[in-house]
Structures are given as structure tokens and as C-alpha cells.
Amino acid sequence: LAKTTQPISMDSYEGQEVNITCSHNNIATNDYITWYQQFPSQGPRFIIQGYKTKVTNEVASLFIPADRKSSTLSLPRVSLSDTAVYYCLVGVPISSGSARQLTFGSGTQLTVLP
Amino acid sequence: KAGVTQTPRYLIKTRGQQVTLSCSPISGHRSVSWYQQTPGQGLQFLFEYFSETQRNKGNFPGRFSGRQFSNSRSEMNVSTLELGDSALYLCASSLKGQGIYEQYFGPGTRLTVT
């Protein structure tokens, strides 16, 4: 499994765009990048997943450069309710026969200030 | 569709006792995984069940066990509780055919061992 490195914490203000970068220098050819969000005393929630270039959904955007050694989760116009821990996970998402074991790193604590 | 439910939400036990936690996956989901989350160790994989069979097990002592029933509901049991077992225990379910990173977590059971 590719090791990931994220900032331990970040602060932002309401209405700003937040970019959280994850470094994964040893990413393998078949690995995907997935981001989860976790609010206090709740289970993690799947946010977005991508392989290369850019992926966007109703919650966030994921930017992956050509070398795929890093990725950036972008949250547009954050609100106080976006305060959470954000985890970057890297691995092969194929399901058939694969163990469904997720490996979470330390994550990034995002605090949105008023 | 109802999400993953876990019962009880909070539990206080004494050292040496045993505890059973329950998880009901999303309807139709047959894969159930369990995780332990502590401030010091983060999220750690315990085990995964699919169709009543344990498919994968994390690096935890034999005091931690689990099972899955024919309706996909799962239970985990911790015997001879230790203070270090105090944690948030999370259950996640997923659908066969979905990528392994698309897991749906429940709210967790907060276990306190005194």
C-alpha cells in the first residue's frame, strides 16, 4: 500500500476555498485516490475518488497531476459544518475477491472559523 | 434507504468483562467490516465478513472476534476487556461489485472500559 502524507491540521474561514494536499510518492499504476470525511463521533464518509486529472462532484473536486505523486482535495466555499477530519487513501479499488480493508492515515483536521 | 446502524451507541464496561456490539448494514449490503478508532492509533481494521464468512482479519488479539448472520447483520465481541480497548468501534458495509473504497460507515459504538 502506498504511504500517504497529509498536513496534520488546517484552518480556514467561512466562504473560502480550501485545498488539502496529499502526498503519495509510491503510488502504483493501478492505485486510485480516495478521500473520506469524518465528523466528530461519527463514522467516515466517502467524499470522492479519482485516478487522474480532475474529478468533481457535488461536494468537492479532486485534482491529480500527471505524475500522480500527489493529489489535492478542493472544498469550495467552506462553511462551519465542513469542520472535520479528511483522510486520503490510496489503493486498488477492485472489489471481486479483494479484502475490503481500508488503511487510514492520520488525516487532516480542517477547522473552519467564522 | 436506511444507513448503517450500530447498537448500542455508548457502553461502559469494567476491566475483565466482555462486550458484544451489533451492526446492521444497509439493506442489500453483504460485506461488513469493523474498525477500532482511538486517538493514539487512529482507525485500525479489525475484520471483514462476507456471506457469514470472515474474509480478512487485522492485527488484533484473539480476544476480538466477530460473526455475521444470514441477514448480513454482524456482531463483534471483545472478551476480557482491558483499559486499552476503550475506543470508538465502527462498522462499515458495502455492496458486492462496488469498489472496496466505497464503504458506508455507521455512527459507531463508543466503548469505555473502567
Contacts between the chains, C-beta under 8 A, distances in Angstrom:
chain1	res1	chain2	res2	distance
A	32	B	99	7.6
A	32	B	101	6.9
A	34	B	101	4.1
A	41	B	88	7.2
A	41	B	107	7.3
A	41	B	108	7.0
A	41	B	110	7.1
A	42	B	105	7.7
A	42	B	107	5.5
A	42	B	108	7.0
A	43	B	4	7.4
A	43	B	90	4.8
A	43	B	91	7.8
A	43	B	92	6.9
A	43	B	105	2.7
A	43	B	106	5.4
A	43	B	107	6.0
A	43	B	108	5.6
A	44	B	43	7.3
A	44	B	90	7.7
A	44	B	105	5.2
A	45	B	105	6.8
A	46	B	101	6.9
A	46	B	102	5.7
A	46	B	103	6.9
A	46	B	104	7.5
A	49	B	99	7.2
A	49	B	101	6.0
A	49	B	102	7.6
A	87	B	43	7.9
A	89	B	101	6.3
A	91	B	100	7.6
A	91	B	101	7.1
A	92	B	100	7.9
A	93	B	99	3.4
A	93	B	100	5.6
A	93	B	101	5.0
A	93	B	102	7.7
A	94	B	99	7.1
A	94	B	100	7.2
A	95	B	94	7.8
A	95	B	96	7.0
A	95	B	97	6.1
A	95	B	98	5.9
A	95	B	99	5.7
A	95	B	100	5.3
A	96	B	97	7.8
A	98	B	100	5.5
A	99	B	48	6.1
A	99	B	55	5.7
A	99	B	56	3.7
A	99	B	100	7.7
A	100	B	31	5.6
A	100	B	33	5.5
A	100	B	48	5.2
A	100	B	50	8.0
A	100	B	55	7.7
A	100	B	56	7.3
A	100	B	92	8.0
A	100	B	94	6.0
A	100	B	100	4.6
A	100	B	103	6.6
A	101	B	33	7.1
A	101	B	45	4.7
A	101	B	48	6.4
A	101	B	56	5.4
A	101	B	58	7.1
A	101	B	100	7.8
A	102	B	33	7.6
A	102	B	35	7.7
A	102	B	43	7.6
A	102	B	45	6.6
A	102	B	92	7.7
A	102	B	100	7.4
A	102	B	101	6.8
A	102	B	103	6.5
A	103	B	45	7.2
A	104	B	42	5.8
A	104	B	43	3.9
A	105	B	42	7.3
A	106	B	42	6.0
A	107	B	42	7.6
